[in-house]
Amino acid sequence: MSQAAVAEHDVGIEPAESPLTPESWGKLGMWVFLAADAMSFGGLLAGYGALRYGDPTWPVPKDILGVQLTAFMTFLLICSSVTMVEALAAIRQGDQRGLRRFLMLTVMGGMTFLGLQAFEWTKLILHEGQSIARNNFGATFFILTGFHGCHVFGGVVYLSCVLVQALRGRYSETNYNPVEIVALYWHFVDLVWIILFTIVYLI
């Protein structure tokens, strides 16, 4: 085949386009981050299980921890996941007011959770004598709940930034990808807490 024929043949071929759009790249990035984060939590929980199994003096969690308070905190985070779902549903329908209202409720839920966790930590440290350096129970408890608390704090900041943009009218029924991405993060944080609550507080 001559060079002219090859050139003519190549002209008729359209360049292949990536199936990933800027929006899907953002979601992919969040999924990769969450997968890595899940492994971090998995490693911490594995360490917790190994230390607990090998320590015959491990205390009964319910005798030290406030299960009722933490159950309420868990319920609060579950409710915040519901408000996050409602926020995303609202903007998909073009409801700017609903988006702002439910985002604000989600932020408030996260802030209340952090406040209750600070109260729990204060009570354990000042009244129960627990600390990260006292024993394996204290070390694993404060590391696990503290690591998750950092995620909740990061989520509150992240949600607040999205809320500010929502107040400026940035999102619409055709442009809501950032809301969907922050929802993925927040649901992950809530799911991890349910697992932590079950393993650390109840079992």
Phi, psi and omega per residue, in radians:
M1 nan 2.329 -3.106
S2 -1.261 2.838 3.119
Q3 -1.080 -0.628 3.136
A4 -1.130 -0.676 -3.138
A5 -1.208 -0.681 3.108
V6 -1.108 -0.747 3.139
A7 -1.109 -0.724 3.119
E8 -1.125 -0.659 3.138
H9 -1.163 -0.721 -3.107
D10 -1.184 -0.544 -3.131
V11 -1.097 -0.580 -3.094
G12 -1.381 -0.104 -3.122
I13 -1.706 2.104 3.118
E14 -1.378 2.460 3.126
P15 -1.106 2.480 -3.136
A16 -1.191 2.388 3.135
E17 -1.797 2.500 3.107
S18 -1.216 2.360 3.113
P19 -1.256 -0.153 -3.118
L20 -1.608 2.084 3.064
T21 -1.574 2.945 3.065
P22 -0.951 -0.632 3.127
E23 -1.157 -0.794 -3.118
S24 -1.240 -0.478 3.050
W25 -1.096 -0.706 3.116
G26 -1.098 -0.754 3.117
K27 -1.156 -0.712 3.126
L28 -1.083 -0.750 3.110
G29 -1.050 -0.719 3.124
M30 -1.178 -0.703 3.122
W31 -1.113 -0.684 3.101
V32 -1.120 -0.756 3.114
F33 -1.077 -0.775 -3.116
L34 -1.163 -0.618 3.098
A35 -1.117 -0.754 3.107
A36 -1.150 -0.696 3.140
D37 -1.160 -0.652 3.100
A38 -1.077 -0.646 3.094
M39 -1.182 -0.596 3.084
S40 -1.106 -0.843 3.101
F41 -1.116 -0.670 3.122
G42 -1.078 -0.720 3.094
G43 -1.115 -0.726 3.113
L44 -1.137 -0.722 3.126
L45 -1.182 -0.618 3.088
A46 -1.127 -0.730 3.086
G47 -1.114 -0.692 3.093
Y48 -1.060 -0.795 -3.125
G49 -1.115 -0.706 -3.130
A50 -1.153 -0.768 3.141
L51 -1.162 -0.698 -3.130
R52 -1.179 -0.722 -3.129
Y53 -1.130 -0.607 -3.080
G54 -1.605 0.102 -3.109
D55 -2.046 1.805 -3.119
P56 -1.218 -0.255 -3.135
T57 -1.645 0.169 -3.097
W58 -1.066 2.227 -3.107
P59 -1.274 2.793 3.037
V60 -1.315 2.072 -3.030
P61 -0.927 -0.732 -3.068
K62 -1.170 -0.313 3.101
D63 -1.368 -0.287 -3.107
I64 -2.012 -0.746 -3.040
L65 -1.541 2.604 3.101
G66 -1.475 1.561 -3.054
V67 -1.139 -0.665 -3.113
Q68 -1.125 -0.759 3.107
L69 -1.095 -0.771 -3.106
T70 -1.203 -0.559 3.059
A71 -1.093 -0.692 3.084
F72 -1.146 -0.703 3.097
M73 -1.075 -0.676 3.107
T74 -1.134 -0.777 3.092
F75 -1.050 -0.663 3.141
L76 -1.114 -0.757 3.130
L77 -1.172 -0.655 3.088
I78 -1.081 -0.739 3.094
C79 -1.086 -0.651 3.135
S80 -1.183 -0.518 3.041
S81 -1.183 -0.651 3.103
V82 -1.124 -0.773 3.129
T83 -1.153 -0.542 3.081
M84 -1.173 -0.716 3.075
V85 -1.065 -0.736 -3.141
E86 -1.154 -0.633 3.117
A87 -1.108 -0.775 3.135
L88 -1.166 -0.711 3.114
A89 -1.110 -0.647 -3.123
A90 -1.117 -0.826 -3.088
I91 -1.255 -0.470 3.060
R92 -1.132 -0.421 3.095
Q93 -1.714 0.105 3.136
G94 1.368 0.281 -3.104
D95 -1.550 1.592 -3.118
Q96 -1.135 -0.712 -3.121
R97 -1.133 -0.731 3.108
G98 -1.127 -0.698 3.107
L99 -1.023 -0.843 -3.107
R100 -1.131 -0.749 -3.115
R101 -1.096 -0.832 -3.082
F102 -1.287 -0.559 3.035
L103 -1.111 -0.727 3.130
M104 -1.110 -0.702 3.094
L105 -1.127 -0.647 3.110
T106 -1.143 -0.766 3.099
V107 -1.073 -0.766 3.134
M108 -1.097 -0.669 3.100
G109 -1.097 -0.743 3.105
G110 -1.144 -0.706 3.132
M111 -1.164 -0.684 3.111
T112 -1.139 -0.698 3.089
F113 -1.030 -0.799 3.137
L114 -1.104 -0.690 3.104
G115 -1.105 -0.728 3.112
L116 -1.195 -0.607 3.098
Q117 -1.188 -0.666 3.072
A118 -1.093 -0.692 3.093
F119 -1.106 -0.754 3.134
E120 -1.096 -0.787 3.133
W121 -1.076 -0.762 3.141
T122 -1.052 -0.753 3.132
K123 -1.129 -0.752 -3.126
L124 -1.145 -0.684 -3.090
I125 -1.322 -0.808 -3.031
L126 -1.471 -0.597 -3.043
H127 -1.835 -0.525 -3.129
E128 -1.744 -0.172 3.126
G129 1.261 0.323 -3.136
Q130 -1.455 2.622 3.064
S131 -2.785 2.922 -3.123
I132 -1.211 -0.344 -3.096
A133 -1.777 -0.037 -3.037
R134 -1.286 -0.885 -3.118
N135 -2.783 3.141 -3.129
N136 -1.104 -0.609 3.122
F137 -1.076 -0.868 3.141
G138 -1.102 -0.722 -3.124
A139 -1.080 -0.880 -3.102
T140 -1.195 -0.653 -3.126
F141 -1.103 -0.885 -3.071
F142 -1.231 -0.571 3.100
I143 -1.195 -0.816 -3.114
L144 -1.125 -0.909 -3.103
T145 -1.221 -0.573 3.107
G146 -1.203 -0.702 3.110
F147 -1.102 -0.739 3.090
H148 -1.183 -0.687 3.113
G149 -1.044 -0.638 3.075
C150 -1.096 -0.639 3.094
H151 -1.174 -0.694 3.107
V152 -1.130 -0.759 3.109
F153 -1.052 -0.796 3.090
G154 -1.058 -0.664 3.106
G155 -1.147 -0.678 3.113
V156 -1.108 -0.751 3.101
V157 -1.109 -0.783 3.129
Y158 -1.057 -0.839 3.124
L159 -1.094 -0.653 3.141
S160 -1.125 -0.677 3.094
C161 -1.125 -0.730 3.100
V162 -1.138 -0.664 3.115
L163 -1.103 -0.722 3.108
V164 -1.047 -0.766 3.104
Q165 -1.137 -0.614 3.104
A166 -1.157 -0.668 3.106
L167 -1.135 -0.448 3.100
R168 -1.509 -0.003 3.093
G169 1.332 0.481 -3.083
R170 -1.254 -0.547 -2.999
Y171 -1.726 2.708 3.137
S172 -2.629 -3.105 -3.129
E173 -1.185 -0.252 3.096
T174 -1.936 -0.027 -3.113
N175 -2.475 1.458 -3.101
Y176 -2.389 0.296 -3.075
N177 -0.995 -0.744 3.107
P178 -1.050 -0.578 3.102
V179 -1.183 -0.689 3.135
E180 -1.162 -0.640 -3.128
I181 -1.229 -0.753 3.119
V182 -1.167 -0.510 3.082
A183 -1.132 -0.692 3.094
L184 -1.027 -0.793 -3.139
Y185 -1.100 -0.797 -3.062
W186 -1.171 -0.691 3.099
H187 -1.130 -0.636 3.090
F188 -1.100 -0.795 3.129
V189 -1.049 -0.723 3.138
D190 -1.169 -0.741 3.142
L191 -1.099 -0.733 3.132
V192 -1.085 -0.680 -3.138
W193 -1.138 -0.683 3.112
I194 -1.054 -0.702 3.107
I195 -1.160 -0.780 3.124
L196 -1.085 -0.766 -3.133
F197 -1.043 -0.749 -3.128
T198 -1.153 -0.809 -3.045
I199 -1.342 -0.787 -3.022
V200 -1.458 -0.658 -3.036
Y201 -1.683 -0.603 -2.971
L202 -1.768 -0.619 -3.057
I203 -1.490 nan nan
